[in-house]
Amino acid sequence: MIKEIAGIAYDCQNADKLADFYVALLGWEKILSGGGLAGLRSPQGWIFALQEVEEYIPPVWPWQAGKQQQMAHIDFLVDDLEAAVAHALACGATKSEVQYFETSTVLFDPEGHPFCFSTVKQ
């Protein structure tokens, strides 16, 4: 029987570069690097794996018919939304032009994966 989720993996063009972005953003430990793979470990023990895919196409958000759709995104709980967004932008994230809630902000990592910072636990 499944006990828990061990982690999540994202496809990307450059696993090490994207891992370095998430290390700067989250402060998590980089535990794997090289050979087209990179990985981080969260303080809770989750593994965030990044794997290179030769024909990687960044997702389009918000969704558009006929375009590459996101397959997953991560919501991060933060205490101070404004400070978290400023930190993400300094790390190399970009802010989506489209936002839906005052309690969260949608951003994109350097390879186009959307992620959200939220002050409300979903």
Backbone bond lengths (Angstrom), bond angles and torsions (degrees), N, CA, C in turn:
res aa  C-N    CA-C-N  psi(-1)  N-CA   C-N-CA  omega(-1)  CA-C   N-CA-C  phi
1 M - - - 1.444 - - 1.531 109.65 -
2 I 1.292 117.47 147.41 1.460 121.92 179.87 1.525 109.42 -74.19
3 K 1.328 116.09 128.70 1.458 121.37 -178.14 1.524 112.56 -91.90
4 E 1.327 117.34 -40.18 1.458 121.27 -178.40 1.519 109.23 -170.98
5 I 1.306 116.92 171.36 1.457 121.71 174.42 1.523 107.99 -83.61
6 A 1.321 116.50 129.12 1.460 121.35 -179.77 1.523 111.60 -85.79
7 G 1.334 116.59 -28.93 1.446 119.28 -178.38 1.511 111.53 175.01
8 I 1.323 114.72 -168.90 1.456 122.82 -179.51 1.520 107.47 -141.39
9 A 1.336 116.86 152.58 1.469 121.20 179.74 1.523 109.39 -127.44
10 Y 1.318 115.91 141.61 1.464 123.51 174.63 1.526 108.62 -116.43
11 D 1.316 116.64 138.69 1.454 122.06 168.32 1.526 107.60 -79.48
12 C 1.332 116.49 151.88 1.462 120.38 -179.42 1.525 109.53 -165.43
13 Q 1.334 116.70 175.75 1.460 121.65 176.67 1.528 111.77 -87.78
14 N 1.335 117.42 -36.78 1.460 121.23 -175.65 1.531 108.86 -135.74
15 A 1.313 116.30 97.61 1.465 121.87 -173.80 1.525 112.70 -62.69
16 D 1.328 117.88 -44.45 1.463 119.70 -177.95 1.524 112.15 -66.42
17 K 1.306 116.56 -42.36 1.468 120.27 179.49 1.527 110.57 -63.61
18 L 1.331 117.21 -42.75 1.454 119.95 179.38 1.525 110.98 -69.16
19 A 1.329 117.42 -36.68 1.471 120.70 176.11 1.524 110.39 -61.60
20 D 1.326 116.87 -41.60 1.466 120.36 179.33 1.531 110.84 -62.64
21 F 1.329 117.37 -37.58 1.469 120.95 175.27 1.522 109.93 -59.24
22 Y 1.342 116.91 -49.06 1.463 120.17 -177.62 1.526 112.48 -69.65
23 V 1.333 118.68 -30.50 1.464 120.84 173.45 1.525 109.22 -62.01
24 A 1.336 116.89 -46.11 1.465 120.85 179.01 1.528 111.11 -65.13
25 L 1.323 116.74 -40.77 1.461 121.16 -177.39 1.523 111.87 -69.33
26 L 1.332 116.55 -46.77 1.460 121.35 -170.22 1.526 114.67 -102.23
27 G 1.335 116.60 -23.14 1.453 119.55 -176.09 1.522 113.49 77.06
28 W 1.332 116.83 16.21 1.462 120.70 -179.42 1.520 109.76 -81.37
29 E 1.318 116.09 159.40 1.457 123.36 -178.85 1.534 110.62 -77.80
30 K 1.329 116.14 131.60 1.462 121.49 173.77 1.522 107.28 -84.79
31 I 1.321 116.50 119.25 1.470 120.46 -173.95 1.517 113.86 -111.98
32 L 1.327 117.07 -9.55 1.460 120.42 -178.11 1.517 108.49 -147.19
33 S 1.333 116.51 138.68 1.453 120.62 -179.38 1.526 109.45 -157.24
34 G 1.325 116.51 130.79 1.456 121.16 174.01 1.509 113.49 115.84
35 G 1.325 114.56 158.34 1.459 120.95 177.65 1.520 113.43 66.54
36 G 1.322 116.68 26.99 1.465 120.02 178.88 1.516 114.03 83.44
37 L 1.336 116.31 7.87 1.465 120.91 179.22 1.521 110.00 -129.94
38 A 1.310 115.78 148.18 1.457 121.66 172.14 1.517 107.06 -147.80
39 G 1.310 115.79 154.18 1.459 118.77 -178.86 1.508 112.11 -150.15
40 L 1.329 114.64 148.30 1.453 122.82 175.95 1.522 108.18 -123.14
41 R 1.324 115.76 154.37 1.463 121.04 174.96 1.525 108.06 -119.11
42 S 1.329 115.25 129.24 1.461 120.55 177.47 1.527 109.41 -77.64
43 P 1.333 117.76 163.20 1.467 119.75 175.61 1.534 112.68 -59.52
44 Q 1.329 117.26 -24.44 1.464 121.80 178.90 1.529 112.17 -85.76
45 G 1.341 117.58 -4.07 1.456 121.46 177.63 1.521 114.99 98.31
46 W 1.312 118.72 -0.38 1.467 120.98 176.98 1.526 109.69 -67.75
47 I 1.312 115.88 147.50 1.456 121.88 173.99 1.528 108.09 -103.92
48 F 1.316 116.17 129.42 1.461 122.71 174.59 1.521 105.11 -111.32
49 A 1.334 116.37 103.17 1.462 122.37 -176.16 1.519 110.67 -98.05
50 L 1.312 115.59 144.60 1.460 122.81 177.29 1.515 106.87 -126.46
51 Q 1.332 115.55 127.43 1.461 119.58 -176.08 1.524 109.96 -129.19
52 E 1.333 114.80 132.69 1.458 120.18 -178.31 1.524 111.00 -75.05
53 V 1.324 114.99 135.27 1.458 123.35 176.29 1.519 105.95 -127.39
54 E 1.325 116.14 122.19 1.464 121.52 -173.75 1.527 112.61 -55.42
55 E 1.289 117.91 -42.17 1.474 121.58 -176.30 1.530 111.98 -101.46
56 Y 1.327 117.64 31.12 1.456 121.71 -178.57 1.527 111.27 -57.14
57 I 1.318 116.14 132.85 1.464 123.13 175.68 1.521 107.37 -122.24
58 P 1.333 118.55 121.65 1.464 120.14 -179.95 1.532 110.88 -62.00
59 P 1.334 116.59 146.30 1.460 119.49 178.37 1.527 111.29 -73.21
60 V 1.320 114.99 160.30 1.462 122.01 176.76 1.529 107.54 -106.71
61 W 1.327 116.18 129.83 1.454 121.10 177.40 1.507 108.96 -139.93
62 P 1.324 118.83 133.99 1.461 125.22 -1.57 1.523 111.21 -66.61
63 W 1.305 114.44 163.83 1.451 122.68 -172.88 1.516 111.72 -58.89
64 Q 1.332 114.96 142.59 1.463 122.14 176.69 1.525 108.14 -135.21
65 A 1.316 116.19 136.60 1.465 120.94 178.86 1.527 109.87 -58.27
66 G 1.318 116.49 135.70 1.458 122.14 176.96 1.517 114.85 80.53
67 K 1.317 118.89 1.46 1.468 123.00 179.78 1.529 109.94 -108.97
68 Q 1.335 116.29 161.51 1.461 121.12 178.02 1.524 109.53 -59.92
69 Q 1.316 117.05 122.73 1.452 122.01 -179.20 1.525 110.64 -90.71
70 Q 1.330 115.65 150.67 1.472 118.93 172.96 1.515 108.08 -68.41
71 M 1.284 116.98 146.49 1.458 121.25 177.39 1.517 110.97 -103.78
72 A 1.314 116.33 -22.31 1.458 121.43 179.02 1.520 107.99 -166.37
73 H 1.306 115.63 159.00 1.456 120.87 168.80 1.526 107.35 -148.25
74 I 1.311 115.65 162.05 1.457 120.71 -177.98 1.523 108.88 -110.77
75 D 1.330 116.24 135.67 1.460 122.70 172.88 1.523 108.04 -102.43
76 F 1.328 116.36 124.31 1.460 121.91 178.53 1.522 108.60 -108.37
77 L 1.322 117.00 130.08 1.458 122.75 178.03 1.525 108.37 -83.78
78 V 1.342 116.30 129.35 1.463 121.62 -179.38 1.528 109.70 -130.41
79 D 1.322 115.96 155.84 1.464 120.73 176.43 1.515 111.43 -84.61
80 D 1.326 116.97 -40.30 1.460 122.52 -175.43 1.529 108.44 -122.87
81 L 1.319 116.03 100.58 1.465 121.36 -174.78 1.524 112.01 -61.11
82 E 1.320 117.04 -45.82 1.463 120.72 -178.17 1.531 111.32 -61.18
83 A 1.322 116.94 -44.37 1.465 120.63 179.64 1.526 111.24 -67.16
84 A 1.329 117.23 -40.19 1.467 120.80 179.61 1.527 111.08 -63.98
85 V 1.312 116.89 -42.63 1.471 121.00 178.80 1.524 109.93 -64.48
86 A 1.326 117.84 -43.94 1.468 120.94 178.50 1.526 110.48 -60.09
87 H 1.330 117.18 -41.50 1.467 121.17 178.11 1.528 110.54 -63.12
88 A 1.330 117.17 -45.83 1.467 121.34 -179.90 1.524 111.05 -60.08
89 L 1.322 116.67 -43.47 1.464 120.40 179.54 1.530 110.64 -63.71
90 A 1.329 117.32 -39.29 1.469 121.44 177.89 1.524 111.40 -65.82
91 C 1.336 117.15 -28.56 1.471 121.78 178.73 1.527 112.49 -79.22
92 G 1.343 117.63 -14.57 1.457 120.65 179.31 1.515 114.74 118.55
93 A 1.326 117.77 4.69 1.472 120.72 176.12 1.522 109.51 -74.40
94 T 1.315 115.74 162.25 1.459 121.02 171.39 1.523 107.79 -122.47
95 K 1.326 115.25 149.44 1.462 121.39 -178.44 1.520 109.53 -93.49
96 S 1.323 115.77 134.41 1.460 120.20 177.69 1.525 110.08 -65.37
97 E 1.309 116.34 141.78 1.459 120.90 174.87 1.523 111.00 -70.25
98 V 1.338 117.03 -23.18 1.456 122.24 -179.24 1.525 109.18 -103.30
99 Q 1.323 116.43 123.14 1.461 123.12 177.42 1.527 107.49 -128.93
100 Y 1.334 116.19 146.84 1.454 119.97 -176.05 1.523 114.31 -114.69
101 F 1.318 118.69 -25.55 1.463 121.03 -173.81 1.521 110.72 -131.90
102 E 1.321 116.73 147.99 1.462 121.38 177.16 1.521 111.94 -75.62
103 T 1.324 117.53 -20.06 1.466 121.89 -177.52 1.519 113.15 -94.32
104 S 1.326 117.81 3.72 1.467 120.51 178.76 1.522 110.44 -147.96
105 T 1.324 114.68 160.67 1.460 121.62 178.13 1.519 108.50 -136.05
106 V 1.325 115.67 132.63 1.463 122.07 176.75 1.529 108.21 -93.45
107 L 1.332 114.98 130.70 1.462 122.32 177.49 1.516 108.47 -130.24
108 F 1.338 115.98 171.18 1.466 121.83 177.25 1.519 108.98 -125.79
109 D 1.333 116.50 138.23 1.462 119.70 173.31 1.530 107.91 -75.27
110 P 1.339 118.92 173.76 1.463 120.54 -176.41 1.532 115.34 -60.63
111 E 1.328 118.79 -15.64 1.459 120.86 178.21 1.522 112.28 -106.08
112 G 1.332 116.69 10.71 1.454 120.71 172.00 1.512 117.06 93.55
113 H 1.349 118.74 1.30 1.462 120.13 177.52 1.528 109.08 -72.27
114 P 1.321 118.42 127.52 1.461 118.94 175.82 1.526 110.77 -74.86
115 F 1.326 115.66 147.22 1.462 122.01 170.02 1.516 107.04 -145.85
116 C 1.304 115.99 158.48 1.468 120.92 -176.67 1.511 110.68 -123.56
117 F 1.315 115.03 141.69 1.451 122.12 165.73 1.515 105.86 -104.43
118 S 1.324 116.31 135.37 1.459 120.70 -178.21 1.513 110.23 -140.52
119 T 1.330 115.10 145.25 1.461 120.69 175.94 1.524 110.65 -95.80
120 V 1.326 117.31 -0.36 1.458 122.68 -179.43 1.518 108.49 -120.18
121 K 1.329 116.65 126.08 1.458 120.62 178.51 1.519 108.24 -71.34
122 Q 1.332 116.02 124.17 1.469 121.41 -176.28 1.500 112.13 -71.81
